[in-house]
Amino acid sequence: MQTRRMPHLDDPRDPRGLRDDAPLLDAWLKSTQRASAGQLTPMITPGHKQRPDLVGPVVAGDAPLYGALDTIKHADVLRVEGEARAARLWGADWCRFSVAGSTHGNQALALAAGSPGQEVIITRILHRSLLLGLVLAGLRPVWVRPEVDPASGLPAAVAVDTVRAALAAHPGACAVFLGDPSYVGTVGDLAGHAAVAHEAGVPLIVDAAWAAHFGFHPDLPAHAIAAGADAMVTSAHKALPAYTQAAVVLARTRRLDAARLERSFDATHTTSPAGSIMASIDAARALLARDGKDLCARLLRGVTAAKQRLQQVPGLAVLDGPGVDPAKLVVLLAGTGAHGMAVEADLIAAGMPVEMADRDTIIPIVTIADDEDRVAAFADVLAASVERNRGAPRHPAAAAAWTVVPETVLAPREAFFAPNETVPADAAVGRVSAELIAPYPPGVPVLAPGELITSDALNALREVHADGGRIAYAADPALATVQVICG
């Protein structure tokens, strides 16, 4: 009979007793306990020296990996042990903890996937970090696009046949790089994609930023590694209770070289990682290993109940069914006539900010930290706001981020370094974009460096701006001017 070790009741900072299975967490607890007791006089960075009297409590708990969690010369011993435990949990051969989010993980994997000039089969509803990964690695994109559901205006997954056709047309491609699940929680056939990629002799790499909970409950999809992917990056600060910027990068090394993975990761990661973030990844991993099934079950109960509650509101719908992450809550407003920006304002006023709101969609992020009462309270406030803002029902509009059909003129890296100039937006039509422009959220580019600027793309971005949405990454967020390639 197995027994569970009792929590360390003498340390309220470890209320669930995780430190025995989390070496980085244990080291962080010891270091911060000594600091709070006045037992440290650190002669290392960070410069605040654990003194909250200088800038306030904002620095409380900040401890570097090197010099606090362990000695500067030997800190990688703890890091390697924590990452090895994560690799075992996800069934991978290689793992690294990132303190720069899935953004860093995507760019590291792009550097590990191929050589400059090679093509890569890649989803067009990619996060901007993947596009910048192509710039860093010098890879040339072969875009694959998902179908868009006309009933919701949201993207489904990329079809396996779409990837198969792209690989057949581009036999020199070095990898397949997909985002799964999508930003809105749609899930593809990763096992099918892995089979197709492996038949072509290339790895499948998955941006699974939103899927850290996958694989830890029978009612959730398998995670990407279990489905046959060769590498994945996932955020520990999205579905899991880790610090902001916490991510895990995992790989199998049959088709990806371990030494190349290490070099690629280190080339784009900080040399001064925050021990606090690293410890939080280790703690979240230990929590998932021990209590993941129970916590994911609670998450699923809360989201299921919220969906049932919201579907009682006339005209209101939720994204649900096969091919959708059952733990994702995506609320569809078009049938109520309520404007998402007005509903978002009500939610912010109620102290319930959401991840995304546009005219037709509200997306809160529900995680394993949310209990059922908390999710139910959110659903009630959302339902009440919809009733206050109700209007004439409308047909949902497919967002520009999901419908863009790019025409690549220059490779992203070539465009990134090309001379550019700023011109009036109307004069930019027919020119080649020098910048990345995306509505945010979701941060999916509508225009990317090297792509032809069309009137359709420009008008779609203007509609987002006029509707109160944020235009991100553009030099001129008002879109009066656009940066284009000279010549």
Secondary structure, 3 states (H helix, E strand, C coil): CCCCCCCCCCCCCCCCCCHHHCHHHHHHHHHHHHHHCCCCCCCCCCCCCCCHHHHCHHHCCCCECECCCECCCCHHHHHHHHHHHHHHHHCCCEEEEECCHHHHHHHHHHHHHCCCCCEEEEECCCCHHHHHHHHHHCCEEEEECCCEECCCCEECCCCHHHHHHHHHHCCCCCCEEEECCCCCCECCCHHHHHHHHHHCCCCEEEECCCCCCCCCCCCCCCCHHHHCCCEEEEECCCCCCCCCCCEEEEECCCCCCHHHHHHHHHHHCCCCCEHHHHHHHHHHHHHHHHHHHHHHHHHHHHHHHHHHHHCCCCCCEECCCCCECCCCCCEECHHHCCCHHHHHHHHHHCCCCCCEECCCEEECCCCCCCCHHHHHHHHHHHHHHHHHCCCCCCCCCCCHHHHCCCCECCCHHHHHHCCEEEEEHHHHCCCEECCCEEEECCCCCCECCCEECCHHHHHHHHHHHHCCCEEECCCCCCCCEEEEECC
